Every structure is written in structure tokens, then in C-alpha cells.
């Protein structure tokens, strides 16, 4: 699990990146929806720096968020995982599963309903499972919203599933356009406690993503952070 084509850099190396950008005359802009800095020359973006989620970018500097509460949710057809973090510790998690995939075709019930309807008993069962699946996820998220002052929500979910997630009978405690909602910049491969822990670590690190067309070479001093291992779901 990692942000594609990126590498993890240390906090002190982030400071070096800012100094380098200033020395080369690169523009530094902040993208709030992705919580990243975009470094650009006069032609195009040179690199992007994904910022730690437990820090805010204000007045051209980073400030640590006090009492940081975060919830991550990853949803695929028939399987989802939700985790609540306080500071950097995963304190609660839940895995959800539903009978949503047609065994022979390997097609989710949502896609099947768009093509052949819901007349058969098996299809109706899968539809009911699908509806309950999204309601259960939202109920868990609403519980976190009531119990904790959530600083940010992170989501990994195909846009084709968003209408069913946000349009379920029990809706999540945030809207799709909420300022507190961020898309996770990596994909989940397992619905497990271990992968949630890894995700919680990744979102609170700096990630350097150079523009492959620019071929800009920079040398940062300091030790390089090791890349985490990953297993397939």
C-alpha cells in the first residue's frame, strides 16, 4: 500500500523541499481537497507533496492539530472496513461483508440491477444485502460522529458506489462535498486491522511525488523512510 509513484520523506526533508522551491523560484500552492502542496514552474507542476493529515497548512507553514480524531472507511462491492483513530492510534475498527456478488458472473448486485432487474429471488436477496451493507457502514460512522469530535474523514470508494453510500436510508454523517472529507490517495487491498494501521501511518507522513515528465532530480539529506510491505486482498 502506497501512493503510486511517490516516496516517503522525513519532516526535516520537507523543510529542504520548501527551501529548494524558493531557491528555484517555484510557485507553492496548497490544494485543500487533496491536502497537498503543488510546486510549479512557469510551465507546469514540478512536484506534489502530500501533507500529514494531522497537520494543517496555514500562513505558509504547518501546524499540528491538537487532539486529532480521524476515521477511515474503505468500501468495495461486498466488503468494507472502518477504523477510528485518536492521534496516531487505531482504537476501534469494524469489517463489513455482504452477499452482493453473483457467483457465476462475478458481477456485483448493483451492476446486475442496472442490466437485468431484480425479479429473481436471488437478486432480491442480494439487493437487500446491499442496502443493509451501506446502512451498517453509515450507522458505525454516525456512532463515531456522536462520540468523538472528528477532525477529518478519509474515504476509499469507487465513485460508482457513492450514490448508494450517500443515498442509503441511514446516511453517513458527512456529505460528499464536505470540507472534512478527503479521498485516500491509495487503495486498500485487505479489509483488516493490519492494513488500517498501515493506512493510519501513511496519512500522517510526507509523500513526495515528482512530475515524471519534468525529470527533476533533487538530493535531500537525511535517512530515507522505509516503504511498508503490502499483501493483496
Backbone torsions as a table, in degrees:
resi	resn	phi	psi	omega
1	UNK	NA	121.2	176.4
2	UNK	-163.8	165.1	172.6
3	UNK	-74.8	122.6	-175.5
4	UNK	-53.5	134.4	174.0
5	UNK	66.1	15.4	-179.1
6	UNK	-110.3	169.1	171.8
7	UNK	-137.4	148.2	-179.2
8	UNK	-79.1	134.0	175.8
9	UNK	-120.5	158.0	-178.3
10	UNK	-82.4	159.9	178.6
11	UNK	-55.2	-41.5	179.9
12	UNK	-68.0	-28.7	176.6
13	UNK	-72.5	-28.6	175.9
14	UNK	-62.8	-40.3	176.3
15	UNK	-61.3	-37.5	177.7
16	UNK	-65.8	-37.0	178.2
17	UNK	-61.9	-43.7	179.4
18	UNK	-63.0	-42.2	179.2
19	UNK	-65.5	-39.5	178.5
20	UNK	-63.5	-42.9	-179.8
21	UNK	-61.3	-42.1	179.7
22	UNK	-66.8	-41.2	-178.0
23	UNK	-67.2	-28.6	-179.0
24	UNK	-96.6	1.3	176.8
25	UNK	75.0	24.4	179.2
26	UNK	-79.6	143.0	175.1
27	UNK	-78.3	138.4	178.1
28	UNK	-114.0	114.8	178.8
29	UNK	-124.2	152.4	-177.5
30	UNK	-107.5	127.9	175.5
31	UNK	-101.5	106.1	-173.5
32	UNK	-69.8	-34.7	-176.8
33	UNK	-69.6	-26.4	178.2
34	UNK	-107.6	-3.6	-179.0
35	UNK	50.5	57.9	-178.9
36	UNK	-144.2	155.3	172.9
37	UNK	-96.2	139.1	177.8
38	UNK	-113.3	119.9	178.4
39	UNK	-98.4	124.8	-174.4
40	UNK	-133.0	145.1	169.4
41	UNK	-97.6	-161.5	-176.6
42	UNK	-73.8	-14.6	-175.9
43	UNK	-103.7	-45.2	-171.4
44	UNK	-162.6	176.5	176.6
45	UNK	-72.4	140.4	-178.7
46	UNK	-95.6	-42.5	-179.2
47	UNK	-160.9	161.3	174.7
48	UNK	-124.5	144.0	176.5
49	UNK	-121.8	112.4	175.2
50	UNK	-76.1	124.5	-175.0
51	UNK	-91.9	152.9	176.1
52	UNK	-60.5	137.8	-178.3
53	UNK	-70.7	-20.4	-179.6
54	UNK	-88.4	17.4	177.6
55	UNK	-135.0	146.5	176.8
56	UNK	-106.5	144.4	174.7
57	UNK	-98.3	109.1	-178.5
58	UNK	-138.5	135.6	178.6
59	UNK	52.9	41.9	176.1
60	UNK	61.9	31.3	173.1
61	UNK	-153.6	160.6	-178.7
62	UNK	-93.6	139.2	176.4
63	UNK	-128.9	132.2	179.6
64	UNK	-69.9	135.2	178.1
65	UNK	-80.6	122.1	177.6
66	UNK	-73.4	141.1	176.0
67	UNK	54.9	56.9	-173.6
68	UNK	-76.8	122.2	176.9
69	UNK	-117.5	131.1	-176.1
70	UNK	-141.1	142.5	175.5
71	UNK	-125.7	131.5	176.3
72	UNK	-113.5	139.4	176.9
73	UNK	-136.5	128.9	177.5
74	UNK	-121.2	126.8	-174.4
75	UNK	-126.8	129.0	170.3
76	UNK	-128.1	170.0	179.4
77	UNK	-63.8	109.0	176.9
78	UNK	92.2	-4.9	179.0
79	UNK	-150.7	140.5	179.0
80	UNK	-151.0	158.3	176.4
81	UNK	-141.4	139.9	-178.5
82	UNK	-128.9	139.1	178.9
83	UNK	-141.5	139.5	177.3
84	UNK	-108.3	129.6	179.8
85	UNK	-118.0	138.3	167.9
86	UNK	-117.6	123.9	-167.9
87	UNK	57.2	-114.9	-179.8
88	UNK	-115.1	14.0	-175.3
89	UNK	-106.6	130.5	176.2
90	UNK	-80.6	113.0	-174.0
91	UNK	-103.7	-20.9	-178.1
92	UNK	-154.8	141.5	176.4
93	UNK	-152.1	160.9	-178.9
94	UNK	-150.9	135.6	175.9
95	UNK	-105.3	135.1	179.9
96	UNK	-117.8	139.0	176.4
97	UNK	-136.0	149.7	180.0
98	UNK	-147.7	151.8	177.1
99	UNK	-82.9	85.4	-174.8
100	UNK	-117.4	-9.9	-174.3
101	UNK	-107.0	128.0	177.9
102	UNK	-71.1	126.2	-168.9
103	UNK	-59.1	-45.6	-175.3
104	UNK	-75.7	-45.0	-176.1
105	UNK	-85.0	-19.3	-176.4
106	UNK	67.1	23.3	-177.2
107	UNK	-104.3	136.1	-179.9
108	UNK	-66.7	154.0	-178.5
109	UNK	-60.9	-33.4	179.3
110	UNK	-61.1	-45.7	179.4
111	UNK	-67.6	-35.7	-179.9
112	UNK	-65.4	-40.0	-178.8
113	UNK	-63.4	-29.6	179.9
114	UNK	-71.1	-22.3	-173.9
115	UNK	-107.4	-40.1	-171.9
116	UNK	-127.9	5.3	175.3
117	UNK	81.9	-165.4	-173.0
118	UNK	-135.6	39.5	-174.9
119	UNK	-78.7	-32.3	-176.0
120	UNK	-80.3	155.8	-177.2
121	UNK	-61.3	-43.4	179.9
122	UNK	-60.0	-39.7	179.2
123	UNK	-65.9	-39.7	179.4
124	UNK	-65.3	-38.6	178.7
125	UNK	-64.0	-44.7	-179.7
126	UNK	-65.6	-35.4	177.6
127	UNK	-64.7	-44.0	178.2
128	UNK	-62.9	-40.6	177.7
129	UNK	-62.6	-40.3	-179.7
130	UNK	-62.4	-46.8	-179.6
131	UNK	-62.9	-43.4	-179.6
132	UNK	-66.9	-36.1	179.2
133	UNK	-55.5	-52.1	-178.3
134	UNK	-71.3	-33.4	177.5
135	UNK	-65.9	-41.4	179.4
136	UNK	-62.2	-41.5	178.4
137	UNK	-61.8	-47.4	-178.9
138	UNK	-64.1	-37.7	178.3
139	UNK	-61.4	-40.5	178.4
140	UNK	-65.7	-43.2	179.2
141	UNK	-64.6	-38.6	177.8
142	UNK	-66.3	-32.6	176.3
143	UNK	-63.9	-43.2	177.4
144	UNK	-62.7	-40.6	-179.5
145	UNK	-61.3	-37.4	-179.5
146	UNK	-75.0	-31.7	-173.0
147	UNK	-92.3	-25.2	-173.0
148	UNK	-135.8	149.4	175.7
149	UNK	-82.5	87.2	-173.2
150	UNK	-67.2	126.5	179.8
151	UNK	-81.4	-37.7	-178.4
152	UNK	-157.4	146.6	174.9
153	UNK	-110.8	136.7	177.5
154	UNK	-117.7	136.3	-176.0
155	UNK	-133.2	139.2	170.3
156	UNK	-125.1	107.3	-174.0
157	UNK	-161.7	131.6	177.5
158	UNK	-61.0	140.1	-177.4
159	UNK	-61.4	-23.4	178.2
160	UNK	-67.3	-20.2	179.6
161	UNK	-95.3	-10.6	-177.5
162	UNK	-57.9	-43.7	-179.4
163	UNK	-59.7	-33.0	-179.1
164	UNK	-79.0	-33.9	178.2
165	UNK	-71.5	-51.6	-177.7
166	UNK	-79.8	-15.6	-179.6
167	UNK	-104.8	11.1	179.5
168	UNK	-70.3	163.3	-178.2
169	UNK	-59.0	-40.5	171.7
170	UNK	-99.8	109.7	-175.5
171	UNK	-86.5	154.3	176.4
172	UNK	-67.4	162.8	-176.1
173	UNK	-80.1	21.4	178.3
174	UNK	-151.0	157.0	176.4
175	UNK	-95.2	163.0	-176.5
176	UNK	-62.8	-25.1	-179.9
177	UNK	-101.8	15.0	-177.6
178	UNK	-62.7	142.1	177.7
179	UNK	-68.2	-20.6	-179.3
180	UNK	-88.5	-4.5	-178.2
181	UNK	-99.2	127.2	178.2
182	UNK	-126.6	141.8	174.9
183	UNK	-80.6	132.3	178.3
184	UNK	-68.9	132.4	-175.0
185	UNK	-83.9	19.9	178.3
186	UNK	-148.0	165.4	-177.5
187	UNK	-103.0	143.1	172.9
188	UNK	-82.5	139.7	177.6
189	UNK	-114.0	-19.0	179.2
190	UNK	-134.3	144.0	173.2
191	UNK	-95.7	71.5	-171.5
192	UNK	-134.5	163.1	175.6
193	UNK	-61.3	-41.7	-177.2
194	UNK	-63.2	-40.6	-179.0
195	UNK	-73.2	-33.8	174.7
196	UNK	-62.6	-42.1	176.9
197	UNK	-59.3	-43.3	179.2
198	UNK	-64.1	-42.4	178.8
199	UNK	-61.3	-41.3	178.7
200	UNK	-62.5	-32.6	177.2
201	UNK	-72.6	-43.3	-176.5
202	UNK	-63.6	-41.1	-176.7
203	UNK	-69.1	-16.1	-179.6
204	UNK	-105.8	25.8	176.3
205	UNK	-122.6	167.5	174.3
206	UNK	-91.3	136.3	178.8
207	UNK	-128.0	126.1	-178.6
208	UNK	-98.3	122.0	-179.6
209	UNK	-124.7	100.4	179.2
210	UNK	-79.3	153.4	174.7
211	UNK	-73.1	117.2	-176.2
212	UNK	-64.3	-21.8	-179.9
213	UNK	-80.9	-18.4	-177.3
214	UNK	-85.3	-34.0	-178.9
215	UNK	55.2	45.1	177.5
216	UNK	-82.4	127.1	178.2
217	UNK	-105.7	128.3	175.9
218	UNK	-130.9	152.4	178.8
219	UNK	-119.9	119.2	179.4
220	UNK	-109.5	134.1	178.8
221	UNK	-82.1	155.4	-178.9
222	UNK	109.6	164.4	-179.1
223	UNK	-72.3	147.6	178.0
224	UNK	-88.1	134.3	177.8
225	UNK	-68.7	140.0	179.5
226	UNK	-75.0	143.0	177.8
227	UNK	-81.0	136.7	-179.6
228	UNK	-70.1	150.9	174.1
229	UNK	-76.3	157.0	177.5
230	UNK	-140.1	148.4	175.7
231	UNK	-121.7	151.4	179.1
232	UNK	-77.2	148.2	177.5
233	UNK	-67.2	NA	NA
